[in-house]
Amino acid sequence: MRKLQLPNFGGPTAFRTLLLLASASALPLFAGACSGNGVDAESGASSNAVSTGREYFVATNGVDDGNALGDQAHPFRTLQRAANLTLPGDTVTVLEGTYTSPSGGGLLNLTRSGSANGWIKFRGLPGHRPKLKFDGWNGVAVSHGASYIEVTGFEIVGTIEDTTLAFCTTQAKIANPLCNGNGISVDGRQDVDNRPHHIRIADNEIHHCAGGGASAISADYVTIENNAIHDNSWYTQYATSGISILTPFNFDTSTGYRNFVRNNRTWNNKTQVKWGQIDALSDGNGIILDTFSAPNNKNGDYLGRTLVTNNVSFKNGGSGIHAYFSGHVDIVNNTAWENGQVVGYPDIFANTGKDVNILNNIMYARANGRVNGNSNNVNVTYDYNVYFSGAPPEAKGLHDRISDPLFVDPANGDLRVKAGSPAIDNGTAQLAPKSDVVGALRPQGRTYDIGAYETGSGGGTPNLPGLFEAELGSITA
């Protein structure tokens, strides 16, 4: 193992330095707002309503007994104690410290809903970075129709460092939560008449979960943004990934954007235990949109659009980003580097897709890897992308380029591009976001750049909000 320094969003003191500074300034962790040319990034599951209810506090020195008040002077000890009291408009604010789950149990189970004008918000206190350490099926579970929920500002840590691949391989037919726990799970399969919707997962670091990082199953209006999601899915017997949206349902009939996956960093998510359904390794993707279309989606064809933009996804076992058996998807201005480390998937692609736009992306394949794919697709457009390394692209648009993107320092995780890169000023305005993954406005030059970073026509260092030295984790060399 070797440490991978990521100077574009951190360096030697730790990702938490950047998180704390972001929280203290009341800005999102990764500040890129994603709207442009009619793309409304503030709709869908973004919580813009001002909290009007009660604020509960949770601290490691708090108490949960019958006399506990849950105010700032008398905080609760556990998040669940506060969650069980929440009503629309309430906020649960958690102070610094490590919060653990009962052995084998869930840490935070959310079953109570907010409202359109009164979301229920669970957040780390600004300037704090509470750690949720769990060993059950989920660190945070949203189920039984809980809706209008926001979870922001946490470090969520699973069990990978507490167990081994050898042990979890022996548990593959037992469904042991120690080997399968997910960081944040939104799951609407329990009650077909009462499913989660309007969920926002933002500004979290989710890592070393034996199962998936952040997932939504049979939900709608889901936003997953500004997160660092890494080193997940290693020991699970299921086909999980860093970020996944699976079999969404239709809360309404809107055909506009309803799901957003934006401004995330995903790396070193991979599966190493065979998925029992096919008796083979599968998934471990950075980001996957999975089974949006009937008949495989038992909820029927999903009518809404999904926007995947300004993500940086690298060194994952599966794809960097892909849409499988899904439609009405826009994958725009992302950077993917050397994915497919375990199962050989391409960096960014659609498989059995329909109405999918793949524009303004950088896809840099591993040696002998694949940049994209084109299997069983209908009305899938690849254009204004930069491809490099590996096999030739299986689909190539008129304005696509096969050329070295000239990353600044990929070996040390810096996936910005240098002056002279073919990614600079060669993108399209179509569907392009108004800012990039670190908040730099687009375009900086004569037109939009390709990839997650907007460098400007001069190349070199983008308009970063500040360079923080933080170590973001380790990956297998």
N, C-alpha and C positions, 0 to 999 in steps of 0.2 A: 504494500500500500504506500502511496505517496500523497502528501498534501497538495491540493490544487488551489493555489491562490487565485482569487478572482478580483483583480484590481478595478474592474469596471463597476463593481458594486460591493467592494469590500477589500480587505487585506489583513495584516496579522493580528489584530486584536479581536475580532470576531464580529460576526454578523450582528450580534446584539448591539454593538456600538451604533451601527447604522439604524437599527430599529429604535433605539432609545432617542436618538437625535430626531428621527422622523416623528416619533410620538410627541416629543417635547415641543416640536414646532407645529403640532396639530395638522401636519401634512401626511398623506398616505406614504407608506414605505417606499413605493416606487411611483413617482408622481405623474406618469403619463396619462392624460385624459385622452379618450379615444373617440373623437367624433370628427367627421370631415365629410364634405360632399353628401350631406343628407344622413350620415350615420349618427344617430342620436345615442351616444354612449351613456347618457344619464337616465335613460328609461329602463324598463325591465326591473331587475331586482336591486337597483340602487336605492338605498334608504336615505331620502332627502328630508323626511319629516323630522321636525325638531321634537326631541323627547319631551313629553308633557307629563309623564307619570312620576312615580317614585324612583329614587335611586337607592339601590342596595349596595353595600360594600362587603367584600370578602377579603380576609387576611389570614395568614398562617397562625396568628395569635388570637384569632377570633373564637367565638363559641357558638354552638348550635342548639343550646338547651332552650327550654320553653321561655326563658326570660330574655333571650337575645333579641335585640332590636333591629340589627342589620344596618344601622346608620353608620356614618363615618367614625364616630366615637366608640361604637359598639358593634364592630363588624361580625359577620358570620364566619364560621371556620371553613365551610365547604360551599362550592358553587351550587351544588344540588339543593342545599337548604334555601338559597336565594331563588333558584330557578322554580322551585315548587310554589313560590308566592307570587310570581310575576303575573302582571296584567298588561293589557295593551298600553304602550307608551313608557313602560318601565325600563330602567337600565340597571344592569349588574356590573359594577366596577370592581376589578380584582387587583389587589396590590401585589408587589414583588414577592417572590417566594416559589417554592415547589409544592404543588398540590398533587396528591396521589389518589389512585382509585382503590376501593376495597379489593383485596386479592381476587383476581379473576372477574371483577365486576367493572361496570362502566363508570367513568368519572363524571360525565355530565350528560344526562338524558333530558332532552328538550321535547316536551309534548304539549306545551301551552302556547297559544298563538297570540301574536300581536294583531294589528289591524292596518289597513292601508295608510291611515293617518297616525298610527301609533305603533311603530315597530318595537319589538322587544330586543334590546341590544345587550350583548355580553362583550365586555371590552377589558383590556388591560388599562390600568390607570395611566394616563399620559406620563411619560418618563419612567415607567415600569415595564418589565417584560415577564409576567408570570409564566411559570413553566407548568404544564399539565402532563404528568408522567403517569401512564396507564398500562395495565396488563390484561385488560378485558377485551371484549369484542370491538369496542370503539372508545376513543378518547372523548369525542363529542358526538352524540347521536341525536339527529333530528328526525322524529318519527311521529306516527299517529296523527298526521295532518298538521303538525305544527308549522305555521306560516308567518310571514313577515318577521323573520328572525335574522339578526346580524351577529356574526362572531368575528371579532377583530382584536389584533394585538397580542396574540399568545404564541408561545413556543410549545408545540405539542410533540411529545416524544413517546415512541412505542418501545417494543421489547427486543429489537434486533441485538442490542448490546448485552441483553440479559440471557440469551439462549444461543443455540448454534444451528447451522444448517443440518448437521448430522442428526441432531435430535428432532428437528421439525420434519425431516424426511421420514422419520419413523412414525410421525403423527399424521401423515397425509390422508389417512382414511378415518381419522378420529375427530377432526374439526376441533382442535385444541385452540382456544382463543389466544394463548401465548404465542402461537405461530401464525395467527391470522388477523390480529387486531388492526383496525383502520384508524387513521388520525381523526378525520371528520367525515361522518357518514350521514347523508340525507337519504332517507329510505321511505318510499311511499307504497311499498308492497303489502303492508299489513292490512290496509283498509282501502279498497278501491273507490269508496265513496268519500274518502277524507284523506287527500294526499297533500304533501308539503308543496308550497309554492311561495314565491317571493322570499328567497334566501340569499344572503350575501355573506361570503367568506373572504376576508380581506386582511392584509397586513400581518399574516401569520408566518411563522417558520414551522413546517411540519416535516419531521424527519425520523428515521430509524423505526418506522412502523412496519411490523412484519407483514401486514396487509397493505391496503391502498393508502394514499396520502389524503386526498380530498375527493369525495365522490358524491354523485347525486343519482339516485335510481327512482324512476317513476315519480319525478318531480317536475316543476315548471317554474319559469322566471328565476333562474339561478345565475348569480354572478360570482365568479371566482377570480379575484384580482389582487395584484400586488403581493403575492405570496412567494416565499422560497420553499420549494417542496422537493426534498432530495432523500436519497438512500432509503426508499420504501419498497415494499413488495417482495423483499428478498426470500422470505420463508413461507409464504402463503401457499396453500393448496388450490387457491382460486386464481383466476386470471385478472389480477388487479393492476393498477397503474398509479403514476403520480397524481394526475388529475383525470377524472373520468365522469362523463355524463352518459347514462345508460337508460334506454327506453323511456324517454320523457312522455308525460301525458299532456293533453291539451286542457289547460285551465280555462282558456277562452279560444276564440277562433281568429285572433289577430295573426296576420302574416308578417308583421314587422319583427324587429329584433326582440327576442325574449330571453335568450341566454347569452352571457358574455364570459369569455375566458381571456383575460388580458393582463399584460404587464407582470406576468409570473416568470420566475426562473425555476426550471425543473431539470434535475440531473441525477444520474446514478440510481434511478428507479429501475428495478429489474426483477424478474422472477427466476428462481433457481430450483423450484420444486414443481414437478409435473402437475398440470391441471387435470384433475380426474376425469372431466367430461370428454377430453380428447386423448388422455394419456400422453401428453407432450407439454413441453414448455410453451407458454403463450403470453403475450402482452408484456407488462413491465414497461409501458410507454411513458413518455413525458406527459402527453396530453392525448386523450382519445374521446371522440364523440361516437357512441356505439349504439347501433340498432335503433335509429330514429324512425325507420320505415316499416310498414306492415308488409307481409304478415308476421315477420319475426318480432316486431314490436306489437305485443298483444294489446297495447293501448291504442293501436291504430296509427296511421300516418301522422307524424308530428307536423303541424302546420306553421309553426313559428320559425323564424330565422335564428341562427346562432353565429355570433361573431367571435373569432379567435384571432387576436391581434396583439402585437408588441410583446410576444413571449420569446424568451431565450431558452432553448431546450437542447441539452447536449449529453452525450455519453450515457444515454439510457439504454436498457437492454432491448426494448422494443423500439417503436418509432419515436421521433421527436414530437410529431403531431400527426394524427390522422383521423379521418372520418370513415367509419366502417358501416356499411348498409344504412347510410344516413343521407338526408337531403336538406336543402335550404341552408347551406353552410357557407360562410365566407372566412377563408384563412388568409390573412392579409398582414404583411409587414412583420414577419417573424424571422428569427434566426435559429437554424438547426445545424448542429455540428456533431458528426461522428456518432450517430445513434445506431440502433440495430446491433448493439454489442453482444447480445445473447441470442435473440431469435432471428436476426437478420432482416428486420423490416426496414423499409426506406426511411429517409429522414422526414419528409412531409409528403403525404399522399392521400388519395381517396380510393377506396375499394368498394365496389358495388354502390357507388354514390350517384346522386342525381341532383342537379341544380347546385353545384359546388363551384365556388370561385377560389382559386389558389393563385394569389397575386402578390408581387412585391416581396417575395421571401428569398432568403439565402438558404440553400441546401448544400452542405458540404459533407459528403459521405465519407465513411471510414474506408480504409483500403479494402478493395473487393466488395464494398457495400453498394447500396443503391440510393440515388438521390430522391427519386419519386417512383410512383407506380400508376398503372392505368388498367385495372382489371374490372371488367363488367360495369364500366361507368357510362352514364347517360347525361349529357349536358354538363360535363365537368370541364372547366376552363383552367388551364395553366398558362400564365402569361406574366411578363415583366419579372421573372425570377432569375436568380443567378445560381447555376449548378456548378459543382466542382468535385472532382475525385470520384472513384468508384466507376461503376458501369454507366454508359450513356443514359440519359433520361428516357423513360418509356413513353412519355408524352412531352412535347415541346411546343410552346406557343410562339407566335410570330416574333415577339419581342423578348423572348427568353434568351439568356446568354450562358454559354459554357465557358467559364473563366474563373481563375483564382480570385476570390473576393478580397484577398489581402487583409486578413485579420491582423490586428495589432500584435497580439501575443496569445494565440490559441492554447499553446502548451500550458500557459499559466492562467487560462480562463478569460482572457480579454478578447471578446468577440466584436469589439468595434472594428472599423475598417480604416486603413491607411489612405493617405492621399493617393490618387490614381486608381482607386478601387472601381471596378465596373458597377458596384452597387450605388455609387454616388451620382445623383441627378439622373438616374435612368429608370425610375419607377413611374407608375401611373397615379394620377389623382383619384382614379376610380376606387371608391371604398377606403381610401387611405385615411388613417387617423390624423387628427390635428396636432398631436404631439407624440413623442417617442417613449420608450420604456423608462427613461429617466427624466421625462418632463420637458425635453427640448422641443420647441415648437417646430412643426413641419409646415412647409418646406423651408430649409435654410438656404438652399441654392436656387437654381432656375426652376427646378421641379423636385418631386419627392424622391428620397433615397429608397433603396431596397434594403429590407432587413429591419430589425427591431430598433436600431439606432439611427438617428438623423444626424449625419456628420456635417453637412453643408458642403458647398462646392470646393472649399479649401482642404477638405479632408482633415485628418488628425483628430485631436480630442474634441468630443462633442461638448455641448453646454451642460455639463454635469452640475447638479445642485451642490456638489461638494464631493471630494474624493476621500472616502473613509477607508482606513486600512482595517480589514476584518477578515478573518479566516472563515470560509463558509462551509468547510467540511472536507472530506477526503473521498477520492474515487480510486478505483483500481486502475493502475497504470496500464 
